[in-house]
Amino acid sequence: MIYQLLRLVLDVAFFVMIVQIIMSWLLNFNVLNYRQPMVRGIWDGLNKLLEPVYRPIRNILPDTRPLDLAPLVAFIILIAVRDIILPGIFFR
């Protein structure tokens, strides 16, 4: 039961990160317009959700402007926890 709940939380976080990554590409290639209220609301909401996750990672990583590697590192950590560490803890 605990495993399934943790897995659900990590799966939701996974899809939220995927949505933010895809949306950032669409914004950068001008497919989406940030001036539209709906796009701005979704983008700001995603950033408010994920910024507490990215901030500690950015503090550890060297400055690589204009490329932000924090989402990639967080994504890899999330996949490792979800697919490797969590099953290893619960299914020994």
Rosetta constraint file for C-alpha pairs under 8 A:
AtomPair CA 1 CA 5 HARMONIC 6.32 0.50
AtomPair CA 2 CA 6 HARMONIC 6.16 0.50
AtomPair CA 3 CA 7 HARMONIC 5.95 0.50
AtomPair CA 3 CA 86 HARMONIC 7.49 0.50
AtomPair CA 3 CA 90 HARMONIC 6.83 0.50
AtomPair CA 4 CA 8 HARMONIC 6.07 0.50
AtomPair CA 5 CA 9 HARMONIC 6.34 0.50
AtomPair CA 6 CA 10 HARMONIC 6.20 0.50
AtomPair CA 7 CA 11 HARMONIC 6.01 0.50
AtomPair CA 7 CA 82 HARMONIC 6.52 0.50
AtomPair CA 8 CA 12 HARMONIC 6.19 0.50
AtomPair CA 9 CA 13 HARMONIC 6.24 0.50
AtomPair CA 10 CA 14 HARMONIC 6.02 0.50
AtomPair CA 10 CA 78 HARMONIC 7.07 0.50
AtomPair CA 10 CA 82 HARMONIC 6.29 0.50
AtomPair CA 11 CA 15 HARMONIC 6.37 0.50
AtomPair CA 11 CA 82 HARMONIC 7.79 0.50
AtomPair CA 12 CA 16 HARMONIC 6.18 0.50
AtomPair CA 13 CA 17 HARMONIC 6.16 0.50
AtomPair CA 14 CA 18 HARMONIC 6.27 0.50
AtomPair CA 14 CA 75 HARMONIC 7.34 0.50
AtomPair CA 14 CA 78 HARMONIC 7.09 0.50
AtomPair CA 14 CA 79 HARMONIC 7.77 0.50
AtomPair CA 15 CA 19 HARMONIC 6.13 0.50
AtomPair CA 16 CA 20 HARMONIC 6.27 0.50
AtomPair CA 16 CA 46 HARMONIC 7.41 0.50
AtomPair CA 17 CA 21 HARMONIC 6.11 0.50
AtomPair CA 17 CA 50 HARMONIC 7.70 0.50
AtomPair CA 17 CA 71 HARMONIC 7.80 0.50
AtomPair CA 17 CA 75 HARMONIC 7.23 0.50
AtomPair CA 18 CA 22 HARMONIC 6.15 0.50
AtomPair CA 19 CA 23 HARMONIC 5.92 0.50
AtomPair CA 20 CA 24 HARMONIC 6.01 0.50
AtomPair CA 20 CA 43 HARMONIC 7.39 0.50
AtomPair CA 20 CA 46 HARMONIC 6.37 0.50
AtomPair CA 20 CA 47 HARMONIC 7.88 0.50
AtomPair CA 21 CA 25 HARMONIC 6.48 0.50
AtomPair CA 21 CA 71 HARMONIC 7.95 0.50
AtomPair CA 22 CA 26 HARMONIC 6.30 0.50
AtomPair CA 23 CA 27 HARMONIC 6.09 0.50
AtomPair CA 23 CA 32 HARMONIC 7.95 0.50
AtomPair CA 23 CA 43 HARMONIC 7.60 0.50
AtomPair CA 24 CA 28 HARMONIC 6.06 0.50
AtomPair CA 25 CA 29 HARMONIC 6.13 0.50
AtomPair CA 26 CA 30 HARMONIC 6.08 0.50
AtomPair CA 26 CA 31 HARMONIC 4.98 0.50
AtomPair CA 26 CA 32 HARMONIC 5.54 0.50
AtomPair CA 27 CA 31 HARMONIC 6.00 0.50
AtomPair CA 27 CA 32 HARMONIC 5.00 0.50
AtomPair CA 27 CA 33 HARMONIC 6.44 0.50
AtomPair CA 27 CA 34 HARMONIC 6.92 0.50
AtomPair CA 32 CA 39 HARMONIC 7.29 0.50
AtomPair CA 33 CA 39 HARMONIC 6.94 0.50
AtomPair CA 34 CA 39 HARMONIC 5.77 0.50
AtomPair CA 34 CA 40 HARMONIC 5.26 0.50
AtomPair CA 35 CA 39 HARMONIC 7.41 0.50
AtomPair CA 35 CA 40 HARMONIC 6.49 0.50
AtomPair CA 36 CA 40 HARMONIC 6.08 0.50
AtomPair CA 37 CA 41 HARMONIC 5.98 0.50
AtomPair CA 38 CA 42 HARMONIC 6.21 0.50
AtomPair CA 39 CA 43 HARMONIC 6.02 0.50
AtomPair CA 40 CA 44 HARMONIC 5.92 0.50
AtomPair CA 41 CA 45 HARMONIC 6.01 0.50
AtomPair CA 42 CA 46 HARMONIC 6.14 0.50
AtomPair CA 43 CA 47 HARMONIC 6.19 0.50
AtomPair CA 44 CA 48 HARMONIC 6.12 0.50
AtomPair CA 45 CA 49 HARMONIC 6.23 0.50
AtomPair CA 46 CA 50 HARMONIC 6.14 0.50
AtomPair CA 47 CA 51 HARMONIC 5.49 0.50
AtomPair CA 48 CA 52 HARMONIC 7.52 0.50
AtomPair CA 50 CA 54 HARMONIC 6.33 0.50
AtomPair CA 51 CA 55 HARMONIC 5.84 0.50
AtomPair CA 52 CA 56 HARMONIC 7.37 0.50
AtomPair CA 53 CA 57 HARMONIC 7.29 0.50
AtomPair CA 53 CA 74 HARMONIC 7.34 0.50
AtomPair CA 54 CA 58 HARMONIC 6.12 0.50
AtomPair CA 54 CA 70 HARMONIC 5.51 0.50
AtomPair CA 54 CA 71 HARMONIC 6.44 0.50
AtomPair CA 54 CA 74 HARMONIC 6.87 0.50
AtomPair CA 55 CA 59 HARMONIC 6.35 0.50
AtomPair CA 55 CA 70 HARMONIC 7.87 0.50
AtomPair CA 56 CA 60 HARMONIC 6.58 0.50
AtomPair CA 57 CA 61 HARMONIC 6.18 0.50
AtomPair CA 57 CA 70 HARMONIC 5.68 0.50
AtomPair CA 57 CA 73 HARMONIC 7.55 0.50
AtomPair CA 57 CA 74 HARMONIC 7.46 0.50
AtomPair CA 58 CA 62 HARMONIC 7.49 0.50
AtomPair CA 58 CA 63 HARMONIC 7.82 0.50
AtomPair CA 58 CA 69 HARMONIC 7.86 0.50
AtomPair CA 58 CA 70 HARMONIC 5.68 0.50
AtomPair CA 61 CA 69 HARMONIC 7.95 0.50
AtomPair CA 61 CA 70 HARMONIC 7.65 0.50
AtomPair CA 64 CA 68 HARMONIC 6.43 0.50
AtomPair CA 64 CA 69 HARMONIC 7.49 0.50
AtomPair CA 69 CA 73 HARMONIC 6.27 0.50
AtomPair CA 70 CA 74 HARMONIC 6.02 0.50
AtomPair CA 71 CA 75 HARMONIC 5.94 0.50
AtomPair CA 72 CA 76 HARMONIC 6.23 0.50
AtomPair CA 73 CA 77 HARMONIC 6.17 0.50
AtomPair CA 74 CA 78 HARMONIC 6.04 0.50
AtomPair CA 75 CA 79 HARMONIC 6.25 0.50
AtomPair CA 76 CA 80 HARMONIC 6.14 0.50
AtomPair CA 77 CA 81 HARMONIC 6.11 0.50
AtomPair CA 78 CA 82 HARMONIC 5.99 0.50
AtomPair CA 79 CA 83 HARMONIC 5.79 0.50
AtomPair CA 79 CA 84 HARMONIC 7.75 0.50
AtomPair CA 80 CA 84 HARMONIC 5.23 0.50
AtomPair CA 80 CA 85 HARMONIC 6.35 0.50
AtomPair CA 81 CA 85 HARMONIC 4.73 0.50
AtomPair CA 81 CA 86 HARMONIC 5.69 0.50
AtomPair CA 82 CA 86 HARMONIC 5.64 0.50
AtomPair CA 82 CA 87 HARMONIC 7.54 0.50
AtomPair CA 83 CA 87 HARMONIC 6.57 0.50
AtomPair CA 84 CA 88 HARMONIC 6.15 0.50
AtomPair CA 85 CA 89 HARMONIC 6.23 0.50
AtomPair CA 86 CA 90 HARMONIC 6.34 0.50
AtomPair CA 87 CA 91 HARMONIC 5.53 0.50
AtomPair CA 88 CA 92 HARMONIC 6.01 0.50
